[in-house]
Amino acid sequence: MVLVSGELIPTSSPDKDKIKSAKLPPCSACASFVKSFENGIERTARGRFEGGDAAWEQKNQKKGYAISEVRFVEIQETVCRDVARGESQCHDNHQNWEESLEEWWSLGHEKPDLKKWLCEDNLKVCCPDNHYGSKCDSCKKIGENGQLCSGRGRCKGSGTRKGNGNCQCDTGFSGDTCDQCAIGFFQESANSEELKCTACHKSCLGQCTGSGPTQCLACKEGYLMHSENGCVDFDECNFSETNRCKTNEFCVNTEGSFTCVACDKSCASCEADGPDSCIDCAQGFLKNDNVCVFEEVANSAAAADLTETEASTQTRPEVPEPVDVQTDEALDRNTMEDNALRTEL
């Protein structure tokens, strides 16, 4: 694993190879090489072995180990190995700049700063801080507080042979010298020396007069202006004009927007997730109790219901017709009265 910009990258990953072969801008590449070389100087500051060969050389050589050829070689043996982004370029530059390095090393104890000597004065790929462009012009965008870019930004191209010298303001600030609040921010303090710019509410479009959705001058897409609550979320899923989901997707409202989610595989169209939320079933599926299931399952369930119905009909016992007892008794009385009448006659 190697640490690159705070992230651990496996040493054998394609990302690692891509990072290693990255091409840095000329000044950044030179600065990266100088940093690696200076790391070597620091690493060899006490020699290879404390009290060993380096101590002997320091004592016996006229120049001493600190500025010896031995130390110079030792530094170059590991230079660029600690460079993550642009290591291959660093090795190439080392080969191209080796004679210049030897010249700088030969200056002994009076060597000037390596970055200034190599990158600025000899290779001419960098400028001093707060200078920019091919001629290393001075950055001149000074704010009312006397600071470059009012202390709220940096000079474009500072330290390089690129840029135009204008201010690149920090987040939240704008203006020629970064002395104003940027669009999407509002000013909390009136003192220009202590200018504090705070982000508007996320529902605001452009400028605002303070914090919260009620201070928006206009609302972003996905929000509507309410007379009392300011910018409020607009539910796009409730309107066909704004719901742009496909037939086999359903809409889920989110803050200021919406998301289209794929229906269950059993649905051709749906209103929510799951086979019980299908409006129409997909090919190969049928509805069974308002749930889309495989055709085989649905057909088997239908056949089972039919069989159960038929079986219930066949095994049902015959129920005798009800007898009206009162009617039979009335007939018997009539018959007895007729017989008595005949006897009298």
KOLLODO-590157 format. One line per field, with one value per residue (C-alpha): residue number from 1; x negated, y, z negated. Coordinates in steps of 0.001 Angstrom, whole numbers, plus 524288, in hexadecimal, padded with zeros to 5 digits. Example, Ala and Ser with C-alpha at 12.3 -4.5 7.8 and 13.67 -1.06 7.14 Angstrom:
REM residues 2
i	1, 2
x	7CFF4, 7CA9A
y	7EE6C, 7FBDC
z	7E188, 7E41C
***
This chain:
REM residues 345
i	1, 2, 3, 4, 5, 6, 7, 8, 9, 10, 11, 12, 13, 14, 15, 16, 17, 18, 19, 20, 21, 22, 23, 24, 25, 26, 27, 28, 29, 30, 31, 32, 33, 34, 35, 36, 37, 38, 39, 40, 41, 42, 43, 44, 45, 46, 47, 48, 49, 50, 51, 52, 53, 54, 55, 56, 57, 58, 59, 60, 61, 62, 63, 64, 65, 66, 67, 68, 69, 70, 71, 72, 73, 74, 75, 76, 77, 78, 79, 80, 81, 82, 83, 84, 85, 86, 87, 88, 89, 90, 91, 92, 93, 94, 95, 96, 97, 98, 99, 100, 101, 102, 103, 104, 105, 106, 107, 108, 109, 110, 111, 112, 113, 114, 115, 116, 117, 118, 119, 120, 121, 122, 123, 124, 125, 126, 127, 128, 129, 130, 131, 132, 133, 134, 135, 136, 137, 138, 139, 140, 141, 142, 143, 144, 145, 146, 147, 148, 149, 150, 151, 152, 153, 154, 155, 156, 157, 158, 159, 160, 161, 162, 163, 164, 165, 166, 167, 168, 169, 170, 171, 172, 173, 174, 175, 176, 177, 178, 179, 180, 181, 182, 183, 184, 185, 186, 187, 188, 189, 190, 191, 192, 193, 194, 195, 196, 197, 198, 199, 200, 201, 202, 203, 204, 205, 206, 207, 208, 209, 210, 211, 212, 213, 214, 215, 216, 217, 218, 219, 220, 221, 222, 223, 224, 225, 226, 227, 228, 229, 230, 231, 232, 233, 234, 235, 236, 237, 238, 239, 240, 241, 242, 243, 244, 245, 246, 247, 248, 249, 250, 251, 252, 253, 254, 255, 256, 257, 258, 259, 260, 261, 262, 263, 264, 265, 266, 267, 268, 269, 270, 271, 272, 273, 274, 275, 276, 277, 278, 279, 280, 281, 282, 283, 284, 285, 286, 287, 288, 289, 290, 291, 292, 293, 294, 295, 296, 297, 298, 299, 300, 301, 302, 303, 304, 305, 306, 307, 308, 309, 310, 311, 312, 313, 314, 315, 316, 317, 318, 319, 320, 321, 322, 323, 324, 325, 326, 327, 328, 329, 330, 331, 332, 333, 334, 335, 336, 337, 338, 339, 340, 341, 342, 343, 344, 345
x	80000, 7FBB1, 80181, 805D0, 80D79, 811E1, 81673, 80FE2, 80DE2, 80990, 7FBDB, 7FFFB, 80CB1, 80F04, 81142, 8038F, 7FDA9, 805A2, 80120, 7F30C, 7F33B, 7FA7E, 7F485, 7F35C, 7F22B, 7E3EC, 7E324, 7EA50, 7E186, 7D54A, 7DA57, 7DDBD, 7D00D, 7C9BE, 7D21B, 7CDC0, 7BF70, 7C08F, 7C687, 7BA30, 7B1D6, 7B964, 7B8A0, 7A9DD, 7A797, 7A1C3, 79B29, 79DF4, 79A2D, 798A5, 78A66, 78767, 78227, 78831, 781F4, 774D6, 77678, 77A62, 76DEA, 7645C, 7691A, 7652A, 772E1, 77A0F, 785CA, 78FBE, 78B85, 784B4, 786E7, 78A7D, 7960E, 79A2C, 79A8B, 7A21E, 7AC67, 7AE0C, 7AF93, 7BCD9, 7C15A, 7CF47, 7D2C0, 7DAF0, 7E260, 7F011, 7F608, 7ECD7, 7E200, 7DE79, 7DD77, 7D50D, 7CB4B, 7CACE, 7C83C, 7BD9A, 7B63D, 7B7F9, 7B3EB, 7A8AC, 79E06, 7A506, 7A615, 7978E, 794B3, 79D5A, 7976D, 789AC, 78CA9, 789E8, 78EA7, 792A4, 79D13, 7A92A, 7B707, 7B882, 7C643, 7C26C, 7B58A, 7BAD9, 7C931, 7C920, 7BBA1, 7B6B7, 7C249, 7CB17, 7D77A, 7DB35, 7DC1B, 7DAC7, 7E749, 7F0DB, 7EAA7, 7F029, 7EE99, 7E329, 7DC45, 7DFE4, 7E781, 7EBE5, 7FA05, 80048, 80E6C, 80DF4, 81A7A, 81E4C, 818CA, 80B60, 80AF1, 80992, 81751, 81BE0, 81690, 8223A, 81C3E, 80FBA, 80922, 80B9B, 7FEAE, 7F787, 7EA89, 7EB6D, 7E8C3, 7F75F, 8036B, 807DF, 80600, 8148A, 81A55, 81FFE, 828F3, 82BBE, 83935, 84382, 83C19, 83B7B, 8371F, 82A75, 823CA, 82D20, 833B5, 841DE, 84A9F, 84C6A, 859AA, 85FF6, 85A48, 85EBA, 856BA, 857AC, 84E88, 84DB2, 83F2D, 83773, 82B80, 8335F, 83C18, 84381, 84B55, 8549C, 85B14, 86971, 8733C, 8722A, 87F91, 87B88, 8788A, 86DE7, 86E18, 874A4, 875F3, 8730B, 8737A, 87EDE, 88869, 8907E, 884F5, 883DF, 8864D, 8898F, 88A96, 882B4, 8892E, 89030, 89525, 8A0C2, 8A1C6, 8AB71, 8B0BC, 8AD60, 8A36F, 89B0E, 8956A, 89BD1, 899A5, 8A200, 8A683, 8A3D2, 8A956, 8B751, 8B734, 8B594, 8AF04, 8A39F, 8A3AD, 89AA9, 89926, 89A60, 8A5F9, 89E8D, 89A22, 8A0C9, 89E06, 89876, 8985E, 88BD6, 88818, 88856, 888E2, 88DB7, 8883D, 88D0B, 88C43, 88DD9, 89A47, 899EF, 89684, 8A464, 8AA0E, 8ABAE, 8AFC7, 8B122, 8B406, 8AA49, 8A07D, 8A3FD, 8AC8E, 8B88A, 8B713, 8B801, 8C1D4, 8BF92, 8B7E8, 8ABEA, 8ABA3, 8AB87, 8B2CA, 8C12A, 8C872, 8CC7D, 8D352, 8CE60, 8C04C, 8B8C4, 8B34F, 8ADD7, 8B822, 8B5E8, 8B86C, 8C496, 8C9FF, 8C735, 8CE21, 8D9F6, 8DA93, 8D9D1, 8E511, 8ED61, 8EAA8, 8EE13, 8FAEE, 8FECB, 8FB4D, 90371, 90F42, 90E4E, 90D09, 917D7, 92338, 9311B, 939A7, 94811, 95253, 95884, 96608, 9707A, 97654, 9813B, 985D8, 98659, 98E15, 997FC, 999D7, 99C3B, 9A6C7, 9ADA3, 9AD95, 9B389, 9BE2B, 9C1CE, 9C2F5, 9CBA4, 9D4BE, 9D66E, 9D9F6, 9E4BD, 9EAA4
y	80000, 80DE8, 81A63, 823FC, 83031, 829B7, 81D41, 80FEF, 80A32, 7FBF4, 7FB81, 7F28F, 7F969, 8001F, 80CC1, 80BB6, 80A47, 815CF, 81E2F, 81A0F, 81DD6, 82ABB, 836D4, 8429B, 850BB, 85533, 85CB9, 8523A, 847BE, 84F49, 85219, 843BB, 83F9D, 849A8, 844F0, 836EC, 83B01, 842E3, 8370B, 82FCA, 83A89, 8395D, 82A92, 82AB6, 835CD, 82C3C, 823A6, 8157E, 81073, 8190F, 8183C, 80F7A, 81252, 81FD7, 823A7, 81EA9, 82630, 83295, 83188, 82DC1, 833F8, 841E7, 845F7, 83D43, 83451, 83F6B, 8444E, 8381A, 83101, 824DC, 82B95, 83185, 823E7, 81E53, 828DF, 82674, 817C8, 819A2, 82684, 82639, 81970, 82109, 8281E, 822BF, 82AE9, 82C51, 8231F, 81F40, 82D7D, 83013, 8258A, 82B20, 838B4, 8336A, 82E45, 83B07, 84373, 83B5E, 8449B, 8504A, 848E5, 845DE, 85443, 8582D, 84DD1, 85269, 85F9F, 85941, 85F30, 86BB4, 8652F, 86DC3, 868CC, 85DB5, 86135, 86F48, 86B94, 8607C, 86354, 8723A, 876AE, 86B96, 86425, 87026, 86836, 86E8D, 87C32, 880F2, 88113, 88BF4, 88D32, 88792, 88672, 884DB, 890B7, 88DCF, 89A75, 89E46, 89BAC, 8A8FC, 8A687, 8AC91, 8AE60, 8B9E6, 8B2A2, 8B2C2, 8A431, 89D34, 8998B, 89EF9, 892A5, 88B19, 8852A, 88349, 888E3, 8808A, 87AB3, 87E61, 87752, 87289, 87796, 876F1, 87EB0, 88CB9, 89254, 893EA, 88F83, 881FA, 8841C, 87A70, 87432, 87E3C, 88A2E, 8917D, 89E5A, 8A357, 8A264, 89894, 8A355, 89F30, 893AE, 88A93, 88723, 87D16, 88354, 88E7C, 89804, 89665, 8A185, 8AF54, 8B117, 8AF02, 8AAD1, 8A02F, 89CB6, 89040, 889EA, 87EBC, 87586, 877AD, 86CCB, 861B6, 864FC, 872CE, 87634, 88077, 88ADE, 88B3F, 8950A, 88BBB, 87DBA, 8747A, 87215, 87E21, 886EA, 8822C, 88C0E, 880EE, 8721F, 867AB, 85DD0, 853D6, 85E20, 86766, 874A0, 87436, 880F4, 87D39, 8722E, 8771E, 86CE9, 85FB2, 8529F, 84FEB, 841C6, 83EF7, 83134, 8365C, 83CE3, 83644, 84271, 8411F, 83263, 82DD0, 81FC6, 814AD, 80B72, 800E5, 80A79, 8113F, 81ED8, 821CA, 82FF1, 8355D, 8429F, 84BB7, 840B7, 832DA, 82575, 81B03, 80D44, 800E3, 7F92A, 7EB28, 7E1C0, 7DC7F, 7E9E5, 7F024, 7FC7A, 7FF79, 809B5, 8050D, 7FA48, 7EBE1, 7E27D, 7E6E2, 7F4BB, 7F148, 7F859, 7EEC4, 7E22A, 7DFDA, 7D562, 7C7F7, 7CCA9, 7CCF1, 7D2FF, 7CA13, 7D0BD, 7DDE1, 7D8F6, 7D671, 7C89E, 7BF53, 7BA71, 7AC63, 7B037, 7B7F7, 7ACF2, 7A2D4, 7AB39, 7ACE3, 79E4B, 79B4D, 7A4B5, 79E63, 790A7, 794B4, 79AA8, 78E61, 78584, 78DA1, 78C9D, 77DB8, 77A89, 783B6, 77B83, 77CD0, 784CC, 78010, 789D1, 78FE2, 78AEC, 79488, 78E30, 797F3, 79544, 7865B, 787EB, 790A0, 78643, 77BBE, 783E6, 78677, 777F1, 77461, 77EA0, 77964, 76B75, 76FCF, 77706, 76AEE, 76297, 76BE1, 76B70
z	80000, 802C8, 7FD24, 807AF, 803FA, 7F76D, 7FE49, 7FD7F, 80B13, 80D0E, 812A7, 81DCA, 8215C, 82E85, 826FB, 82133, 82ED3, 833A5, 82844, 82A51, 838B5, 836A7, 83CFB, 83411, 838C4, 83A1D, 82D50, 82585, 82B44, 82797, 819E8, 81819, 81C15, 8130F, 807B7, 80A03, 80AF8, 7FE60, 7F7BD, 7FB9A, 7F5AE, 7E8FF, 7E933, 7EAAF, 7E117, 7D715, 7E122, 7E477, 7D715, 7CB57, 7C773, 7D34A, 7E0EC, 7E157, 7D45D, 7D944, 7E5FE, 7DEB7, 7D6B9, 7E156, 7EDE4, 7F055, 7F496, 7EB1E, 7ED5C, 7ED24, 7FA8B, 7FF8C, 80C47, 80480, 7FE3D, 80B39, 81160, 805D7, 8070A, 8159F, 813AF, 80D4A, 81318, 818AA, 811D3, 80801, 812C1, 81483, 81F68, 82AEF, 8267B, 83470, 83869, 82C73, 83096, 83E5F, 83909, 8303D, 83C00, 8435C, 837E2, 8329F, 83784, 83170, 8249D, 824C7, 8271A, 81BAD, 812BC, 81605, 80FE7, 802CC, 7F629, 7FD08, 80571, 80790, 80615, 80FE8, 81483, 81737, 81D87, 825FC, 8289A, 828E3, 82D2E, 835DC, 83B7A, 83AAA, 83875, 82B7B, 825B8, 817C0, 80FB8, 81365, 820DC, 82D86, 83C35, 8455E, 83F91, 83168, 82FEA, 82259, 81E5E, 81C4F, 81889, 80AFC, 8030E, 7FA78, 7EEC7, 7F538, 7F7C6, 804B2, 8092D, 7FC0B, 7F5BF, 7FB28, 8074B, 80EC8, 81AA6, 826BC, 82B03, 81E94, 81DFF, 82C13, 839BF, 83C91, 83892, 83A30, 82C9E, 829D7, 81D00, 81BBD, 8102D, 80575, 804DB, 80170, 80632, 81313, 818DC, 81EA3, 8115C, 80AFA, 80326, 805B1, 802DA, 80E62, 8141E, 80B41, 7FF0A, 7F65C, 7EE52, 7DF99, 7DBD8, 7E12C, 7DE2C, 7EAB7, 7E2F8, 7DC4C, 7E7BC, 7E4A0, 7EF66, 7EC45, 7F5E1, 7F8FE, 7F694, 80058, 805EE, 809DE, 817E9, 81863, 80DF1, 800A9, 7F590, 7EA60, 7E5CF, 7E7CE, 7F2FA, 7EFB8, 7F35B, 80163, 80C21, 8157B, 81499, 81B63, 82454, 81BE7, 81258, 81244, 80B8D, 80043, 7FACE, 7ECCC, 7ED64, 7F890, 801BE, 7FF28, 805BE, 811BB, 8133D, 8218D, 82037, 81F1D, 82C6F, 83995, 83F08, 8358B, 83349, 83E2C, 83997, 84378, 843F2, 83C73, 831D8, 8268B, 82161, 813DB, 80F8D, 80994, 80426, 80FCF, 819AA, 81C09, 81F19, 82876, 822DA, 82AEB, 8289E, 823F0, 82EF2, 82E94, 83214, 83F64, 83832, 829C9, 81F8C, 81535, 8126A, 811D1, 819B6, 81206, 81768, 825CD, 82E3F, 83972, 83907, 8415C, 84BCC, 84594, 8396C, 835C1, 82A6C, 81F73, 81409, 8194F, 81940, 825DF, 825B1, 82FE1, 8396A, 834EF, 826E3, 82A63, 832EA, 82860, 81E53, 8274C, 82A05, 81B91, 818BC, 8235D, 81E51, 81090, 81545, 81CD4, 8118F, 8083A, 81157, 812F6, 8048A, 7FFFB, 7F9CD, 7FF46, 7F666, 7F5B4, 7F92A, 7ED43, 7E94A, 7E5B0, 7D98F, 7D858, 7E642, 7E40E, 7D784, 7DE79, 7E928, 7DEEF, 7D83F, 7E511, 7E83B, 7DAFC, 7DC61, 7E9F3, 7E4A8, 7D958, 7E270, 7EB0C, 7DF18, 7DB0D, 7E882
***
